[in-house]
């Protein structure tokens, strides 16, 4: 709750009651100031008893209410009469009595065609259109003296009257009476739509949208003397409900002489168009206004709610007059810095300072003074605007002195044109003199060299560090001429990537150059040549002889595939190397490829002792002599005989092997092998029989189809010719006799154009199809006439 304090300028500041905390978190709804322009001086000599507000009637009167036009006014007086004054011709006032005879009239309010007034008996409402009084609302609490606790009236709209009397509030609605209910009654009646009690005595009422402003007279009991005393009056904003109300805000007002005032000494008037509320007391007039956005921002700043104040200013920037968004933002940054929240303050600089380079530089120096350059570094502008290079260099030096990783991060993230690159390079080199092996500094120096287009120095550092970016650097800046003498270093670092890069750029670094550079590192030479061979079997053919030794030395598993795929490999040299190293499989392959299959088979049997491999080799060669050699070699070796019996059934007659087995020789799994031979034989028989049945069925089906085709007729007309004499097959004279032959192949001949069939072969055949070996082409039709 806020209280109105007197100031020399005439303004009032909000304060709380003595029993309340000064730092209230609830924002007040209204602001206050004393009415000046001579009112203060007047009230020092005399006491105010009433007041009304209208922009068209600056008339000094006692107790009055004006209509909305300002052309009529009602005046209540101590003689109990309610007078209506109307402007007549020549702007003179004409008066008429509306009510008298019920004691003093203490309050009157006019709205539209309705006038409400209150006397000691209650509240009356008069309709000036019909010149009728339409209701009387009696006073509830008759124990209160009406002269000490007068009635307060206000119109919410043209048909809603709010009555406050003592601690009671009534909301009355004026309604039209139905025509059927008229009789001798007024055309309007009043219905009480809401009624509730308040905590204090009511001195005045005023509407505020759908809420209600209540001026309350407060009495409290002193804790020390236990005596009742007059407290400061309160101006409350409440939300009326059906039988109660909800308090929205409550302000205690310090007005002059409040200790001596009574409930009747306070009045509340209001100006609807301006949302102004006038609190009138005998020695003071205070004006209450609805708080605007500037006032709201003032309160937020006072409560140090800078974030909310900044947001409110941004939303209402077109309406605020006393505040600037930038000023609020700067105050917010200073507040965060004062609280030690440096990172948040630095982050807010982005939004608050925007593109103002001068303010950015000013804030950076402020952060430098408190030793917090690191805090603001992530948020510095890097494009629009761009600050002075000195600003960025100052921050880089700060990191370089205490945080190498942070320094490296900034170098990666900041564009190189923000600062003087040579200055920073020199600074890094100075630090490397103290710590020459620091990988972070070396890597950062390489990045600085790269930006400075000093790629040679950058490449050397990357290779020394074995950094993954070395290949990207070479590709990006086409540094292949710089790496011709560094191939070994690249291969040592990452042979896979290095080989791919070298092979992808053969036009820049030749195969010959690479092989020469790797001459002293045969293991790397092999990696390169192997990858080259995988890509293209012919491109490195001049090195295939060398590769035999390299494969034998470093990669034997790939030697045999190499020998199989290469057509440029010297077989004699390869055989020599394989025999020297006792590479049996490779030697077998080479012997076979050189045509010495029997020696290859012998080596398999004698060196490998692998009957399955020997059988497989014999199958590949498909040579009867090899099978004979294999049988002869295996005949005294029972395990070999078992292997042969299980595998040669489809290539060699098993009887040849069985007849050569010595009597009494124990052969492992002989029974199973013989059963398998018989099963294989039966399977072959079944396959042959099945094929034969299919062949016979197909032959029969095709024969029937051919027979149906040959049974069809063939059209012969004037367009057909004799295939022998090439004259029309039919005579031009239809009456003339003729003879012709038509074959199944659709070729036609005159009878006399065909050779005479012999006695041994009476059947005739088409000469054309017989000559082309298309089949006999026997005749199907002979025509005569």
Residue, then its C-alpha position, 0 to 999 in steps of 0.5 A: x500500500x502506498x501513502x501520499x507524501x507532501x513534496x515542495x513540487x506538489x507531487x506525492x510519493x507512495x509509501x506504506x503504512x507503519x505496519x507494512x513493509x516498504x519494499x512491497x512486491x505488489x505494484x500500485x495501480x494509481x499515482x498521486x499528486x496534490x492539486x496546485x495552481x493556488x488550491x494549496x494557498x486557498x485551503x490554508x485559509x478555508x476548508x473545502x466542503x465539496x467539489x465537482x469536475x467538468x470541462x465546461x463549468x468552471x463555476x464556484x458552487x457549494x454542492x452540485x452535480x452537472x449533466x454530461x453536456x454541462x448545460x444543467x446542474x443540480x444543487x443541494x443546500x442546507x435548507x433541504x431543497x434540491x434545485x435544478x438550474x437550467x440555462x435559459x435565454x441570454x445564458x441566464x439560469x432558471x431554477x426549479x425545486x425537485x425535492x424538499x421536506x425530508x431534511x438535509x440533502x447531502x449528496x447528488x449525482x446526475x447521469x443522462x436523464x436520471x438524477x440521484x440524491x441522498x438525504x437522511x431517509x435514503x436515496x431517491x432517483x428522479x427521471x427528468x424526462x418523465x418528471x417522476x421520481x422512480x424509486x427510494x432506496x432506504x438507509x440500511x444502518x440507521x445507527x450511524x448519524x447521516x450527518x457524520x457518515x453521509x451517503x456516497x453516490x456515483x453512476x457507473x453508466x447511464x442506468x447503473x447507480x452505486x450507493x455507498x453508505x457506512x460500510x455498505x455498498x449497493x449496485x442498483x440497475x435502472x430498468x424499463x418497466x413493461x407496458x403491461x405493468x405500467x398502470x399508474x407506476x413510473x416507466x422505470x424501476x430500480x433493481x439491486x443487483x449486488x450488495x456487500x460490506x466493506x472493511x471501512x466507512x465509505x467517504x466516496x465512490x467512483x467507477x474504473x472500468x468494471x472495477x470500483x474506486x472506494x475512498x474509505x475513512x479509517x479508524x484504528x486503535x493504538x496499541x499503546x494507549x488502546x484509544x481509537x484515532x483517525x488514521x490516514x484515509x485509504x483509496x481502494x480499487x475493488x472488484x465487485x461480486x454478487x455478495x462480496x468484493x475482491x480487493x485489487x489494490x489499497x493505498x493509504x493517503x497522507x493528506x493535511x490534517x487527516x488526524x482531525x478529519x471525520x468521514x464526512x470531511x472526505x469526498x471523491x470526484x472523478x473525471x471519466x474522460x481522463x481517468x482522474x480521481x480527486x480526493x477532497x479533504x478540508x485542507x487538501x485536494x489530491x489527484x489520483x491517476x492511473x499509472x502509465x507505462x512510464x510509471x510501470x517501468x519506474x516501479x520495475x526499476x525501483x524494484x531492480x526488475x531490469x529484465x521486466x523493465x526492458x521487456x516492458x519498454x520494448x513492447x511499449x516503445x511507442x507510448x513511453x515518454x520518459x524512458x529510453x530502451x538503451x538507458x534501461x539496458x545500460x542500467x541493467x548491464x551495470x546492475x548485473x556487473x555490480x552483482x558479479x553476474x558477468x556472463x549474463x551481463x556480457x550476453x545481454x550486451x548483444x541485445x542491448x548494444x546492438x550495432x553501436x560500436x562506440x558503446x561496445x568499445x566502452x563496455x569492453x573497457x569496463x569489463x577490462x577494468x574489472x578483469x572480466x574480458x574473458x566473459x565478454x569475448x564470446x559475445x563481441x560483434x564479428x561483422x556488423x559492426x566491427x570494432x577497432x582491431x585493438x579491442x580484439x587484440x586486447x582480448x586475445x592477449x588476455x587469453x594468451x596469458x592465461x588460457x591457451x585453449x580459450x585463445x585457440x578457440x577464439x582464433x578458430x572462431x574469429x575472422x582473421x581480419x578482425x585483428x592484426x595477424x602479424x601482431x598475434x603471430x609474434x605474440x604466439x612465437x614469443x610464448x613458444x620460446x618458453x614452451x616450444x612443444x605446446x601442441x595447442x600453441x603450435x596448432x594455433x600458430x599453424x592456423x594463423x599462418x594459414x590465414x596469412x597464406x604462409x602455407x609452407x610453415x603451416x604445413x610443417x607444423x601440421x606434419x610435426x603435430x601429425x594433425x588431421x587437418x594436414x590433408x585438408x590444408x593440402x587439398x584446399x590450398x593445392x600444396x602438392x608442390x610443397x609435399x613432394x619431399x614430405x611423402x614419408x612424413x605423410x605416410x607415417x602420419x596416416x598412410x591410408x589418407x596419404x595414399x588416397x590423396x597421392x593417387x587422386x592427384x597423380x597429375x601433380x605428384x607422379x607415381x615414379x616420384x612417390x615410389x622413389x621417395x619411398x625407396x628407403x621405406x619398402x613397407x610404405x612403398x608396398x602400401x602405395x603400390x598395392x592401393x595403386x594395383x587395386x585401382x588399376x591393374x595396368x597403371x603400375x605394371x613397371x613395378x609388378x616385378x618389385x611388388x612380388x618381393x614386397x608382397x612376399x615380405x609384407x603382405x603374403x595373404x595378398x600375394x596369390x590374388x596379385x599373381x592371379x590378377x596381374x598379367x605383367x608379372x614375370x612368372x619365372x621371377x615370381x616362381x623363384x621367390x615363392x620357391x625360395x620362401x617355400x610358399x607352396x600355394x603360390x608355387x602350385x599356382x605358378x607351376x599350373x599357370x606355366x603348364x607344369x600341372x603334374x609338378x603342381x599336383x605332386x607338390x600339393x600331394x607331397x607338401x600339403x598332403x591335402x587330398x581335397x585340394x589335389x582333387x579340386x586342382x585335378x577338377x580345374x585342370x580336367x586332365x585324365x593324366x592328372x587323375x591317373x597320377x592322383x590315383x597312383x599317388x593315393x593308392x597306398x594311402x587309405x585316407x587319400x583313397x577315401x577322399x577320392x572315392x567320395x569325390x571322383x564319381x562324376x569325373x572318373x569311373x570309380x571302378x578304375x580306382x576300386x580295382x587297384x585297391x590292394x586286398x586287405x587294405x583298411x580304408x576308413x569309411x569305405x562302406x560309406x564311400x561305396x554307398x555314396x558311389x552307388x547313390x551318385x550312380x543311381x542319381x545319374x540314372x534317374x537324371x538320365x531317365x527323367x531327361x529322356x522322358x522330358x525329351x520324348x514328351x517335348x518331341x511328341x508335343x512338337x510333332x503334333x504341333x508340326x502336324x497341325x501346322x502342315x494340315x493347314x491350307x496355303x493360299x496360292x494366287x497370281x502374286x506367287x511365283x515359281x522359285x525356280x523359273x521366277x514366273x507366275x505360279x498360275x498361268x495367265x490363261x485359266x483355261x490352260x492346264x497346269x501342274x504345280x508343287x507347294x512345299x511345307x516351307x511355303x516355297x512353290x514350283x511348277x511341276x516341270x521345274x522340279x527335278x525328276x525323283x529317283x527310284x531309290x528316293x521317290x520323295x520330293x524336297x524343296x531345293x532352296x531349303x535343302x541347299x541351306x540345310x533347313x531341313x528336307x522341306x517335303x511337299x505337302x500339296x501338288x496341284x494339277x489342272 
